[in-house]
């Protein structure tokens, strides 16, 4: 029997690419979408039309024992989107966590964000940290993936500042923070998520930080 994966944000920037990878890998994928977006999914991907902020509307559609992948969030996050982080990122993650617990999900994969706090994106980082706490509170085996910025089609502008980033990594006073906020490629990110789906943590939690996204190795578990 094929391993089942339930995913939110399946028609987004990373989601549509991840769905294709999972389907190619032999997984049975079911995606939560809003009405009108179901046609954006591959025909072999099952769709669930529901409200991602109300767990009651989709809890019965989640396969028992499946892996739940939470990707839904604000596109192009920025400092001015503080309210949206709570009403979209946190609200959807909390609803998904509650639904996953009730449905008997075996593994919850959450794409979070680097937790080296910055003044510019502090609200976004704290909101994602709260979402992690909500997921942990369910007691479900979980994997948190923590990139900072994912470079890919339409998202290459940070490369303009790459020389500056490299310089900051060499300066003792800024080295640790600069390394903790290094860029990752879309290809690296998708590989990290696919690996998380394939390899649930041995313990209750696996955290995949930026260094591991860039250079995969044995995960830190707990």
N, C-alpha and C positions, 0 to 999 in steps of 0.2 A: 504493500500500500504506500502511495506517495505521501511524503511528509507535507503537512498542511501549514500554510502561512497566511495569517490575516494581517492586512496592512492598511494604514491610513496615510493620506498624502500620496497615494499611488499615481496620481496624474501630474505631480509636481516635478520640479527640476531633477531631483535625485530619484524620486519615486518611480517615474515611468521607465527609467533606465534599470532600476533595481528589479522591477517586475519582470522585465525581459530577461535579465540574468537568472532570476529564480526559476522562471518557466523553462529556460534552456537547461537549467540544472536538474530538472525533473520534479520540481516542487509543484504542489497544487496550491494555487494562489487565489485568495479571495480578498477583494478590495472594497473598502468603505468609501463611497463617493456621494456627492450631492447630485440631485436630479439634474440631468443635462450633461453630466461629465462621464457617464457610463460608456458613451461611445468613444471616449479617448483611450479606453483600455483595450488590450489585445482580446480577440474573440474567445480565446481559451481561458481568459481570466474571469472568474466569477465576480459579479458586482453586487454590492449591498447598498441600496439607496437609503440613507438615513441621516440623522443630525449628529455630527461628530461631538457635539457638546452635551448631548443627552444620551447617557449610556442605555437607557431603557429602550431606545429606538433601534439598537443594533446588538444588544447583548445576546439575543437568541440566535443570531446569525454567526456567532463566533464558534468555530469547531472546538470541541473539547480536546484538550491536550495539544493544541497547536502552538506555534510560535507567533507571537504578536509583535509586529514591527510598527513603531510609532514615528512617523515622519512629518505629520501635519504641523505646520507652523507658519508664522508670518514670512512672506517672501521679502528678500532684500532687507533684513532687519537693520534698523538704524536708531540712533539716540532719540529721535522724535516719535518713535512708535511704542513708547512705554505702556500706554493703555492697551494697545493691541496685543502686547506680549502676555498680559494677564487674561484678556478676553478670548484669545485664540490659542496661543502656545500652552499656557498653563491649564486653561479650561478644558481643552481637548485632551491633554495628557491625563488630567485627573479623571475625566469621564472614561477614557480608555482603560486606565488602571482599574477602576471600579468594575467595568464591564468584564475585563480580563479575569479578575478574581472570581466573579460570579460564574463565568463560563468555564472555569477550570483550565485556563491557559497554563501551559507548562513552562514557558520561557517568554520573557518580555524584553524586547530589544528597543532601546530608546536612543535616538540621536540627540544628544544634549549639546553642550558647548564647553570649551575650555574654562576651567574654574580659577585661573589666575586672574583675579578681579582687576578690571581696568576702569578708569573714571568715565570713559566715553560710553562703554557698553555695560556698565554695572547692572542696570535694571534688567537687561536681557539675561545676563549671567545668573543673577539671583532668581529670576523667574524660572529658569531651567533647573536651577538647583532645587527649588521647591517642587518642581515636577518630579525630579529624581526621588525626593523624600516621599512623595505621594505613591510612587511606584513601589518603593521599598516597603512602605507600610502595608502593602497587600500580602507580603510574604512570598510572592512569586519569584522564582529564580530569574535574575535580571542581568542584562548587559547594557552598560552605558558607554556610548561612543562620544568622545569629547573633542571635536575639531575646533578650530578657531575660524578660519575662512577657507572655503573650498573653491579652488580655482578650476574653471572649466569654461565651456562655450558661453559667452556673454558675461563671464565673471573673471576676466583676466586683468582688470585694472590694477589690482595690488602688485602685479609684477613690475609696474613702473617704479615702485618703491623698494624693490628687492635689494638693490645695492645698499640702501639705508638700513634695511633689516639685517643684512649680513654684517654691517659695521657695528650695529648695536649688540650683535651676538659676541663680538670680540671685545667690547668695552666691559670691564669687570662690573661696573655699577649697573649695567643694563642687561648683561649677558643672560642671567637666569630667566628674567621675564621675557626677553626676546625669543629665547629658545622654547619657552612654554607657550608662545603664541605664533609659532611658525605656520606657514601656509601648507595645505595639503592639496593634492590634485583630486579631481573628481574620480579618476580611475582608482586612486588609493582609497578614497572614501567608500566607493562601491564595493571594493574588495574587502574592506574591513567589515562592512555590514553583512555581506554574503558569508564571510567567515564566522561572524557572530551567530548567524542563523544556523550554520552548519555545526558549530561547536559551542553548545551551551556550557556555562561555567561548571566546574566540578563542585564548587561550593554554591553559596547563594548569590554571589555577585562577581561579575567580571567588569573591569573598567579599562577601556581602551583609550589611552591618551594619545596626544599628537605624535609623540615619538614612535609609538607602536603602529599608528596608522601609516606613517611614512616608512617605517622599517619593521614589518611584522615580526613578532617574536612570541615567546610563551607569555600568556596573559597574566596580569596580576589578578588573583582571585581572592575571595574571602567569604 
